Amino acid sequence: MGKIKNQKFELSLTQLLPNMMTIAAICLGVTAIKHGFESKFQSAVQLILLAGVLDGLDGRVARLLKSDSKLGAELDSLADVLNFGVAPPFVLYFWALQDLQGIGWFSVQIFVVCCVVRLARFNVTSKSEDEVNSNGYFVGVPAPGAALLVMLPMYFSFAFEMVNMLPSLAVCGHLVLIGLLMISSIPTWSFKVVTTSPKNSKYFLIGFAVIGAAVLNYIWITLIGLCIGYILLVLSTIITGKAQRYRPKN
């Protein structure tokens, strides 16, 4: 029998960049939980948002560098669970729900479980069919969108320099509601299908610059506006009935 030669595969540091970004996002999510425990709530939220930015970029960088891998896909999925399913409700718990004890922790658990189910459903459907249907809609609110929405009470508090504008039970209800929206069949518009003509691209870039400047200068007010706009967008698809719902295959 002939000897089987071991083939050596070498990867450049550039090809490892997407996985390095994912690991950095995981570190940001863990640090956000630590900051929440230490009552550094504004920095905790900012770290979660930064982790979300890295999450949105790592996959695109991987495709650009042609360095997609099964390891990268698994890392990305685990990072999503931590950054969108664990860190936001934990920070919210430290911020407003500790006094409720059992009820507050129960609402955190519901959100975490819903996020895990949501991401598991996405992983299954993405292997058989694209989760975004032909009309460009997700089924349910995606995990990054849910993480953004679930921290809305905190944005209001930071923007208007108030402790907590909502009763703790209302925050619990908000947490559970956003969690259930993740595993619902509500059609949610996907930004992945957004296209623009070269002629109109300058307007898109100007709009992006305006939003970027607003985030840098008025971060909490801008986040409130983005959340309200996102909610109105979801409501409009439900009311108008333009989105065709579909259910993932079991």
CYANA upper distance limits for C-alpha pairs under 8 A (distance plus 0.5 A):
 11 LEU  CA     15 GLN  CA      6.70
 11 LEU  CA     16 LEU  CA      7.64
 12 SER  CA     16 LEU  CA      7.20
 13 LEU  CA     17 LEU  CA      6.87
 14 THR  CA     65 LEU  CA      8.28
 15 GLN  CA     62 ALA  CA      7.97
 15 GLN  CA     65 LEU  CA      6.86
 15 GLN  CA     66 LYS  CA      8.20
 15 GLN  CA     67 SER  CA      5.95
 16 LEU  CA     20 MET  CA      6.73
 16 LEU  CA     67 SER  CA      8.01
 17 LEU  CA     21 MET  CA      6.65
 17 LEU  CA     61 VAL  CA      8.37
 17 LEU  CA     62 ALA  CA      8.30
 18 PRO  CA     22 THR  CA      6.85
 18 PRO  CA     58 ASP  CA      5.21
 18 PRO  CA     59 GLY  CA      7.26
 18 PRO  CA     61 VAL  CA      6.48
 18 PRO  CA     62 ALA  CA      5.88
 18 PRO  CA     67 SER  CA      8.39
 18 PRO  CA     72 GLY  CA      8.03
 19 ASN  CA     23 ILE  CA      6.70
 19 ASN  CA     58 ASP  CA      7.72
 19 ASN  CA     72 GLY  CA      6.25
 19 ASN  CA     75 LEU  CA      7.92
 20 MET  CA     24 ALA  CA      6.60
 21 MET  CA     25 ALA  CA      6.70
 21 MET  CA     54 LEU  CA      6.72
 21 MET  CA     55 ASP  CA      8.23
 21 MET  CA     58 ASP  CA      6.45
 22 THR  CA     26 ILE  CA      6.85
 22 THR  CA     54 LEU  CA      7.35
 22 THR  CA     55 ASP  CA      6.99
 22 THR  CA     58 ASP  CA      6.88
 22 THR  CA     75 LEU  CA      7.32
 22 THR  CA     76 ASP  CA      6.66
 22 THR  CA     79 ALA  CA      7.26
 23 ILE  CA     27 CYS  CA      6.81
 23 ILE  CA     75 LEU  CA      8.19
 23 ILE  CA     79 ALA  CA      8.17
 24 ALA  CA     28 LEU  CA      6.77
 24 ALA  CA     51 ALA  CA      8.26
 24 ALA  CA     54 LEU  CA      8.46
 25 ALA  CA     29 GLY  CA      6.77
 25 ALA  CA     50 LEU  CA      8.13
 25 ALA  CA     51 ALA  CA      4.98
 25 ALA  CA     52 GLY  CA      7.96
 25 ALA  CA     54 LEU  CA      6.51
 25 ALA  CA     55 ASP  CA      7.26
 25 ALA  CA     79 ALA  CA      7.45
 25 ALA  CA     83 ASN  CA      8.05
 26 ILE  CA     30 VAL  CA      6.78
 26 ILE  CA     51 ALA  CA      7.75
 26 ILE  CA     79 ALA  CA      5.94
 26 ILE  CA     82 LEU  CA      7.46
 26 ILE  CA     83 ASN  CA      7.28
 27 CYS  CA     31 THR  CA      6.59
 28 LEU  CA     32 ALA  CA      6.55
 28 LEU  CA     47 LEU  CA      6.17
 28 LEU  CA     48 ILE  CA      7.22
 28 LEU  CA     50 LEU  CA      8.06
 28 LEU  CA     51 ALA  CA      6.33
 29 GLY  CA     33 ILE  CA      7.06
 29 GLY  CA     47 LEU  CA      7.20
 29 GLY  CA     48 ILE  CA      6.25
 29 GLY  CA     51 ALA  CA      6.93
 29 GLY  CA     82 LEU  CA      6.93
 29 GLY  CA     83 ASN  CA      5.47
 29 GLY  CA     87 ALA  CA      6.45
 30 VAL  CA     34 LYS  CA      7.03
 30 VAL  CA     82 LEU  CA      8.18
 30 VAL  CA     83 ASN  CA      8.43
 30 VAL  CA     87 ALA  CA      7.65
 31 THR  CA     35 HIS  CA      6.68
 31 THR  CA     44 ALA  CA      7.98
 31 THR  CA     47 LEU  CA      8.01
 32 ALA  CA     36 GLY  CA      6.65
 32 ALA  CA     43 SER  CA      7.86
 32 ALA  CA     44 ALA  CA      4.73
 32 ALA  CA     45 VAL  CA      7.40
 32 ALA  CA     47 LEU  CA      6.10
 32 ALA  CA     48 ILE  CA      6.76
 32 ALA  CA     87 ALA  CA      7.10
 32 ALA  CA     91 VAL  CA      7.97
 33 ILE  CA     37 PHE  CA      6.76
 33 ILE  CA     44 ALA  CA      7.30
 33 ILE  CA     87 ALA  CA      6.07
 33 ILE  CA     90 PHE  CA      7.01
 33 ILE  CA     91 VAL  CA      6.48
 34 LYS  CA     38 GLU  CA      6.81
 34 LYS  CA     44 ALA  CA      8.38
 35 HIS  CA     39 SER  CA      6.67
 35 HIS  CA     40 LYS  CA      5.43
 35 HIS  CA     41 PHE  CA      7.02
 35 HIS  CA     43 SER  CA      7.44
 35 HIS  CA     44 ALA  CA      5.74
 36 GLY  CA     40 LYS  CA      6.02
 36 GLY  CA     41 PHE  CA      5.80
 36 GLY  CA     44 ALA  CA      6.21
 36 GLY  CA     90 PHE  CA      7.96
 36 GLY  CA     91 VAL  CA      5.32
 36 GLY  CA     92 LEU  CA      8.48
 36 GLY  CA     94 PHE  CA      6.49
 36 GLY  CA     95 TRP  CA      7.69
 37 PHE  CA     91 VAL  CA      7.79
 37 PHE  CA     94 PHE  CA      6.58
 39 SER  CA     94 PHE  CA      7.73
 39 SER  CA     95 TRP  CA      7.64
 40 LYS  CA     44 ALA  CA      6.68
 41 PHE  CA     45 VAL  CA      6.73
 41 PHE  CA     91 VAL  CA      7.64
 41 PHE  CA     95 TRP  CA      7.57
 42 GLN  CA     46 GLN  CA      6.76
 42 GLN  CA    158 PHE  CA      7.92
 43 SER  CA     47 LEU  CA      6.60
 44 ALA  CA     48 ILE  CA      6.93
 44 ALA  CA     91 VAL  CA      7.65
 45 VAL  CA     49 LEU  CA      6.77
 45 VAL  CA     88 PRO  CA      8.12
 45 VAL  CA     91 VAL  CA      8.28
 45 VAL  CA    151 MET  CA      8.40
 46 GLN  CA     50 LEU  CA      6.64
 47 LEU  CA     51 ALA  CA      6.60
 48 ILE  CA     52 GLY  CA      6.74
 48 ILE  CA     83 ASN  CA      6.82
 48 ILE  CA     84 PHE  CA      8.36
 48 ILE  CA     87 ALA  CA      7.72
 48 ILE  CA     88 PRO  CA      7.76
 49 LEU  CA     53 VAL  CA      6.91
 49 LEU  CA    148 LEU  CA      8.35
 50 LEU  CA     54 LEU  CA      6.94
 51 ALA  CA     55 ASP  CA      6.64
 51 ALA  CA     83 ASN  CA      7.19
 52 GLY  CA     56 GLY  CA      6.73
 52 GLY  CA     83 ASN  CA      7.72
 52 GLY  CA     84 PHE  CA      8.40
 52 GLY  CA    144 PRO  CA      7.33
 53 VAL  CA     57 LEU  CA      6.91
 54 LEU  CA     58 ASP  CA      6.49
 55 ASP  CA     59 GLY  CA      7.85
 55 ASP  CA     76 ASP  CA      7.89
 55 ASP  CA     79 ALA  CA      8.40
 55 ASP  CA     80 ASP  CA      8.12
 56 GLY  CA     60 ARG  CA      7.88
 57 LEU  CA     61 VAL  CA      6.55
 58 ASP  CA     62 ALA  CA      6.61
 59 GLY  CA     63 ARG  CA      6.81
 59 GLY  CA     68 ASP  CA      8.39
 60 ARG  CA     64 LEU  CA      6.59
 61 VAL  CA     65 LEU  CA      6.56
 62 ALA  CA     66 LYS  CA      6.24
 62 ALA  CA     67 SER  CA      5.48
 62 ALA  CA     68 ASP  CA      5.81
 63 ARG  CA     67 SER  CA      6.86
 63 ARG  CA     68 ASP  CA      6.63
 68 ASP  CA     72 GLY  CA      7.16
 68 ASP  CA     73 ALA  CA      8.20
 69 SER  CA     73 ALA  CA      6.85
 70 LYS  CA     74 GLU  CA      6.74
 71 LEU  CA     75 LEU  CA      6.61
 72 GLY  CA     76 ASP  CA      6.53
 73 ALA  CA     77 SER  CA      6.77
 74 GLU  CA     78 LEU  CA      6.77
 75 LEU  CA     79 ALA  CA      6.54
 76 ASP  CA     80 ASP  CA      6.68
 77 SER  CA     81 VAL  CA      7.00
 77 SER  CA    119 LEU  CA      7.78
 78 LEU  CA     82 LEU  CA      6.95
 79 ALA  CA     83 ASN  CA      6.39
 80 ASP  CA     84 PHE  CA      5.96
 80 ASP  CA     85 GLY  CA      7.44
 80 ASP  CA    119 LEU  CA      8.39
 80 ASP  CA    143 ALA  CA      7.95
 80 ASP  CA    144 PRO  CA      8.38
 81 VAL  CA     85 GLY  CA      5.27
 81 VAL  CA     86 VAL  CA      6.86
 81 VAL  CA    115 CYS  CA      7.37
 81 VAL  CA    116 VAL  CA      6.82
 81 VAL  CA    119 LEU  CA      8.02
 82 LEU  CA     86 VAL  CA      5.33
 82 LEU  CA     87 ALA  CA      6.47
 83 ASN  CA     87 ALA  CA      5.85
 83 ASN  CA     88 PRO  CA      7.67
 84 PHE  CA     88 PRO  CA      6.74
 84 PHE  CA    115 CYS  CA      8.10
 84 PHE  CA    143 ALA  CA      6.42
 84 PHE  CA    144 PRO  CA      6.37
 84 PHE  CA    146 ALA  CA      7.97
 84 PHE  CA    147 ALA  CA      5.60
 85 GLY  CA     89 PRO  CA      7.62
 85 GLY  CA    111 PHE  CA      7.37
 85 GLY  CA    112 VAL  CA      5.48
 85 GLY  CA    113 VAL  CA      8.48
 85 GLY  CA    115 CYS  CA      5.72
 85 GLY  CA    116 VAL  CA      7.51
 85 GLY  CA    143 ALA  CA      7.72
 85 GLY  CA    147 ALA  CA      7.65
 86 VAL  CA     90 PHE  CA      6.63
 86 VAL  CA    112 VAL  CA      6.37
 87 ALA  CA     91 VAL  CA      6.59
 88 PRO  CA     92 LEU  CA      6.61
 88 PRO  CA    147 ALA  CA      6.63
 88 PRO  CA    150 VAL  CA      7.80
 88 PRO  CA    151 MET  CA      7.34
 89 PRO  CA     93 TYR  CA      6.45
 89 PRO  CA    108 VAL  CA      6.03
 89 PRO  CA    111 PHE  CA      7.62
 89 PRO  CA    112 VAL  CA      8.08
 89 PRO  CA    150 VAL  CA      8.18
 89 PRO  CA    175 LEU  CA      7.91
 90 PHE  CA     94 PHE  CA      6.80
 90 PHE  CA    108 VAL  CA      7.47
 91 VAL  CA     95 TRP  CA      6.62
 92 LEU  CA     96 ALA  CA      6.64
 92 LEU  CA     97 LEU  CA      7.52
 92 LEU  CA    151 MET  CA      7.53
 92 LEU  CA    154 MET  CA      8.34
 93 TYR  CA     97 LEU  CA      5.03
 93 TYR  CA     98 GLN  CA      6.40
 93 TYR  CA    104 GLY  CA      7.26
 93 TYR  CA    105 TRP  CA      7.74
 93 TYR  CA    108 VAL  CA      7.68
 94 PHE  CA     98 GLN  CA      6.46
 96 ALA  CA    164 ASN  CA      7.84
 96 ALA  CA    168 SER  CA      6.52
 96 ALA  CA    171 VAL  CA      8.10
 97 LEU  CA    101 GLN  CA      7.47
 97 LEU  CA    104 GLY  CA      5.48
 97 LEU  CA    105 TRP  CA      8.00
 97 LEU  CA    168 SER  CA      6.44
 97 LEU  CA    171 VAL  CA      8.25
 97 LEU  CA    172 CYS  CA      7.94
 98 GLN  CA    104 GLY  CA      7.02
 98 GLN  CA    105 TRP  CA      8.25
 99 ASP  CA    104 GLY  CA      8.31
100 LEU  CA    104 GLY  CA      5.70
100 LEU  CA    105 TRP  CA      8.42
100 LEU  CA    168 SER  CA      7.90
100 LEU  CA    169 LEU  CA      8.49
101 GLN  CA    105 TRP  CA      6.60
102 GLY  CA    106 PHE  CA      6.46
103 ILE  CA    107 SER  CA      6.79
103 ILE  CA    172 CYS  CA      8.20
104 GLY  CA    108 VAL  CA      7.00
104 GLY  CA    169 LEU  CA      8.41
104 GLY  CA    172 CYS  CA      6.64
105 TRP  CA    109 GLN  CA      6.78
106 PHE  CA    110 ILE  CA      6.82
107 SER  CA    111 PHE  CA      6.87
107 SER  CA    172 CYS  CA      6.29
107 SER  CA    173 GLY  CA      8.17
107 SER  CA    175 LEU  CA      6.93
107 SER  CA    176 VAL  CA      6.20
108 VAL  CA    112 VAL  CA      6.77
108 VAL  CA    175 LEU  CA      7.66
108 VAL  CA    176 VAL  CA      8.20
109 GLN  CA    113 VAL  CA      6.60
110 ILE  CA    114 CYS  CA      6.58
110 ILE  CA    176 VAL  CA      6.84
110 ILE  CA    179 GLY  CA      7.30
111 PHE  CA    115 CYS  CA      6.67
111 PHE  CA    175 LEU  CA      7.02
111 PHE  CA    176 VAL  CA      6.40
111 PHE  CA    178 ILE  CA      7.98
111 PHE  CA    179 GLY  CA      5.00
111 PHE  CA    180 LEU  CA      8.02
112 VAL  CA    116 VAL  CA      6.75
112 VAL  CA    179 GLY  CA      8.11
113 VAL  CA    117 VAL  CA      6.66
114 CYS  CA    118 ARG  CA      6.48
114 CYS  CA    179 GLY  CA      5.90
114 CYS  CA    180 LEU  CA      6.94
114 CYS  CA    182 MET  CA      7.06
114 CYS  CA    183 ILE  CA      6.72
115 CYS  CA    119 LEU  CA      6.64
115 CYS  CA    143 ALA  CA      6.91
115 CYS  CA    179 GLY  CA      7.18
115 CYS  CA    182 MET  CA      7.15
115 CYS  CA    183 ILE  CA      8.19
116 VAL  CA    120 ALA  CA      6.55
117 VAL  CA    121 ARG  CA      6.55
117 VAL  CA    183 ILE  CA      7.56
118 ARG  CA    122 PHE  CA      6.76
118 ARG  CA    142 PRO  CA      8.20
118 ARG  CA    143 ALA  CA      7.83
118 ARG  CA    182 MET  CA      6.54
118 ARG  CA    183 ILE  CA      5.98
119 LEU  CA    123 ASN  CA      6.64
119 LEU  CA    143 ALA  CA      7.90
120 ALA  CA    124 VAL  CA      6.76
121 ARG  CA    125 THR  CA      6.61
121 ARG  CA    248 PRO  CA      8.18
122 PHE  CA    126 SER  CA      6.30
122 PHE  CA    131 GLU  CA      7.14
123 ASN  CA    127 LYS  CA      7.07
124 VAL  CA    128 SER  CA      7.45
125 THR  CA    129 GLU  CA      5.96
125 THR  CA    130 ASP  CA      7.03
125 THR  CA    131 GLU  CA      6.45
125 THR  CA    248 PRO  CA      6.76
125 THR  CA    249 LYS  CA      7.69
126 SER  CA    130 ASP  CA      5.61
126 SER  CA    131 GLU  CA      6.41
131 GLU  CA    138 PHE  CA      6.74
131 GLU  CA    139 VAL  CA      7.73
131 GLU  CA    248 PRO  CA      8.17
132 VAL  CA    136 GLY  CA      6.01
132 VAL  CA    137 TYR  CA      5.75
132 VAL  CA    138 PHE  CA      5.40
132 VAL  CA    139 VAL  CA      7.97
132 VAL  CA    190 SER  CA      7.73
133 ASN  CA    137 TYR  CA      6.20
133 ASN  CA    138 PHE  CA      7.40
133 ASN  CA    246 TYR  CA      8.20
135 ASN  CA    243 ALA  CA      7.30
135 ASN  CA    244 GLN  CA      7.70
136 GLY  CA    189 TRP  CA      6.74
136 GLY  CA    190 SER  CA      6.19
136 GLY  CA    192 LYS  CA      8.28
136 GLY  CA    193 VAL  CA      6.35
137 TYR  CA    187 PRO  CA      6.13
137 TYR  CA    188 THR  CA      5.61
137 TYR  CA    189 TRP  CA      4.92
137 TYR  CA    190 SER  CA      5.74
137 TYR  CA    243 ALA  CA      7.36
138 PHE  CA    142 PRO  CA      7.70
138 PHE  CA    187 PRO  CA      6.14
138 PHE  CA    188 THR  CA      5.37
138 PHE  CA    189 TRP  CA      6.62
138 PHE  CA    190 SER  CA      6.56
139 VAL  CA    184 SER  CA      7.53
139 VAL  CA    185 SER  CA      5.54
139 VAL  CA    186 ILE  CA      6.26
139 VAL  CA    187 PRO  CA      5.55
139 VAL  CA    188 THR  CA      6.72
139 VAL  CA    245 ARG  CA      7.66
139 VAL  CA    246 TYR  CA      7.67
139 VAL  CA    247 ARG  CA      7.90
140 GLY  CA    181 LEU  CA      6.34
140 GLY  CA    182 MET  CA      5.45
140 GLY  CA    183 ILE  CA      6.27
140 GLY  CA    184 SER  CA      5.37
140 GLY  CA    185 SER  CA      5.51
140 GLY  CA    186 ILE  CA      5.24
140 GLY  CA    187 PRO  CA      6.27
140 GLY  CA    188 THR  CA      6.42
141 VAL  CA    145 GLY  CA      6.82
141 VAL  CA    146 ALA  CA      6.70
141 VAL  CA    181 LEU  CA      6.24
141 VAL  CA    182 MET  CA      5.06
141 VAL  CA    183 ILE  CA      8.01
141 VAL  CA    184 SER  CA      8.14
141 VAL  CA    186 ILE  CA      7.89
141 VAL  CA    187 PRO  CA      8.27
141 VAL  CA    188 THR  CA      6.39
142 PRO  CA    146 ALA  CA      6.70
142 PRO  CA    182 MET  CA      6.57
142 PRO  CA    188 THR  CA      8.44
143 ALA  CA    147 ALA  CA      6.67
143 ALA  CA    182 MET  CA      7.23
144 PRO  CA    148 LEU  CA      6.81
145 GLY  CA    149 LEU  CA      6.67
146 ALA  CA    150 VAL  CA      6.38
146 ALA  CA    178 ILE  CA      6.58
146 ALA  CA    179 GLY  CA      7.73
146 ALA  CA    181 LEU  CA      8.50
146 ALA  CA    182 MET  CA      7.38
147 ALA  CA    151 MET  CA      7.19
148 LEU  CA    152 LEU  CA      7.59
148 LEU  CA    227 CYS  CA      7.67
149 LEU  CA    178 ILE  CA      7.80
149 LEU  CA    227 CYS  CA      6.43
150 VAL  CA    174 HIS  CA      7.47
150 VAL  CA    175 LEU  CA      6.45
150 VAL  CA    178 ILE  CA      6.76
151 MET  CA    155 TYR  CA      7.12
152 LEU  CA    156 PHE  CA      7.02
152 LEU  CA    223 LEU  CA      8.42
152 LEU  CA    224 ILE  CA      7.11
152 LEU  CA    227 CYS  CA      7.69
153 PRO  CA    157 SER  CA      6.84
153 PRO  CA    164 ASN  CA      8.00
153 PRO  CA    165 MET  CA      7.78
153 PRO  CA    166 LEU  CA      7.73
153 PRO  CA    171 VAL  CA      7.91
154 MET  CA    158 PHE  CA      6.64
154 MET  CA    164 ASN  CA      8.00
155 TYR  CA    159 ALA  CA      6.44
155 TYR  CA    220 TRP  CA      5.68
155 TYR  CA    221 ILE  CA      7.81
155 TYR  CA    223 LEU  CA      7.41
155 TYR  CA    224 ILE  CA      6.84
156 PHE  CA    160 PHE  CA      6.63
156 PHE  CA    162 MET  CA      8.45
156 PHE  CA    165 MET  CA      7.95
156 PHE  CA    220 TRP  CA      7.66
156 PHE  CA    221 ILE  CA      8.19
156 PHE  CA    224 ILE  CA      7.52
157 SER  CA    161 GLU  CA      6.07
157 SER  CA    162 MET  CA      5.34
157 SER  CA    163 VAL  CA      6.41
157 SER  CA    164 ASN  CA      6.20
157 SER  CA    165 MET  CA      6.86
158 PHE  CA    162 MET  CA      7.16
158 PHE  CA    220 TRP  CA      7.07
159 ALA  CA    220 TRP  CA      5.74
159 ALA  CA    221 ILE  CA      6.46
166 LEU  CA    170 ALA  CA      6.60
166 LEU  CA    171 VAL  CA      6.99
167 PRO  CA    171 VAL  CA      7.02
168 SER  CA    172 CYS  CA      6.82
169 LEU  CA    173 GLY  CA      6.75
170 ALA  CA    174 HIS  CA      6.62
171 VAL  CA    175 LEU  CA      6.63
172 CYS  CA    176 VAL  CA      6.77
173 GLY  CA    177 LEU  CA      6.50
174 HIS  CA    178 ILE  CA      6.72
175 LEU  CA    179 GLY  CA      6.77
176 VAL  CA    180 LEU  CA      6.71
177 LEU  CA    181 LEU  CA      6.73
178 ILE  CA    182 MET  CA      7.09
179 GLY  CA    183 ILE  CA      7.73
180 LEU  CA    184 SER  CA      6.69
181 LEU  CA    186 ILE  CA      7.85
185 SER  CA    245 ARG  CA      7.50
185 SER  CA    246 TYR  CA      8.06
185 SER  CA    247 ARG  CA      7.54
186 ILE  CA    238 ILE  CA      7.88
186 ILE  CA    245 ARG  CA      7.82
187 PRO  CA    234 VAL  CA      7.74
187 PRO  CA    237 THR  CA      7.40
187 PRO  CA    238 ILE  CA      7.66
187 PRO  CA    243 ALA  CA      6.65
187 PRO  CA    244 GLN  CA      7.88
187 PRO  CA    245 ARG  CA      6.59
188 THR  CA    234 VAL  CA      6.16
188 THR  CA    237 THR  CA      7.91
189 TRP  CA    233 LEU  CA      7.99
189 TRP  CA    234 VAL  CA      7.45
189 TRP  CA    237 THR  CA      8.30
190 SER  CA    194 VAL  CA      8.22
196 THR  CA    200 ASN  CA      6.79
196 THR  CA    201 SER  CA      6.55
196 THR  CA    204 PHE  CA      8.42
197 SER  CA    201 SER  CA      6.57
198 PRO  CA    202 LYS  CA      8.31
200 ASN  CA    204 PHE  CA      7.31
201 SER  CA    205 LEU  CA      6.77
202 LYS  CA    206 ILE  CA      6.64
203 TYR  CA    207 GLY  CA      6.62
204 PHE  CA    208 PHE  CA      6.64
205 LEU  CA    209 ALA  CA      6.62
206 ILE  CA    210 VAL  CA      6.70
207 GLY  CA    211 ILE  CA      6.75
208 PHE  CA    212 GLY  CA      6.55
209 ALA  CA    213 ALA  CA      6.56
210 VAL  CA    214 ALA  CA      6.61
211 ILE  CA    215 VAL  CA      6.63
211 ILE  CA    222 THR  CA      8.19
212 GLY  CA    216 LEU  CA      6.81
213 ALA  CA    217 ASN  CA      6.67
214 ALA  CA    218 TYR  CA      5.77
214 ALA  CA    219 ILE  CA      6.96
214 ALA  CA    222 THR  CA      6.66
215 VAL  CA    219 ILE  CA      4.60
215 VAL  CA    220 TRP  CA      8.06
215 VAL  CA    222 THR  CA      6.27
215 VAL  CA    223 LEU  CA      7.93
218 TYR  CA    222 THR  CA      6.48
219 ILE  CA    223 LEU  CA      6.61
220 TRP  CA    224 ILE  CA      6.71
221 ILE  CA    225 GLY  CA      6.81
222 THR  CA    226 LEU  CA      6.66
223 LEU  CA    227 CYS  CA      6.58
224 ILE  CA    228 ILE  CA      6.69
225 GLY  CA    229 GLY  CA      6.54
226 LEU  CA    230 TYR  CA      6.56
227 CYS  CA    231 ILE  CA      6.65
228 ILE  CA    232 LEU  CA      6.66
229 GLY  CA    233 LEU  CA      6.63
230 TYR  CA    234 VAL  CA      6.84
231 ILE  CA    235 LEU  CA      6.70
232 LEU  CA    236 SER  CA      6.49
233 LEU  CA    237 THR  CA      7.02
234 VAL  CA    238 ILE  CA      7.04
235 LEU  CA    239 ILE  CA      6.59
236 SER  CA    240 THR  CA      6.38
237 THR  CA    241 GLY  CA      6.20
237 THR  CA    242 LYS  CA      6.38
237 THR  CA    243 ALA  CA      6.42
238 ILE  CA    242 LYS  CA      8.04
238 ILE  CA    243 ALA  CA      7.88
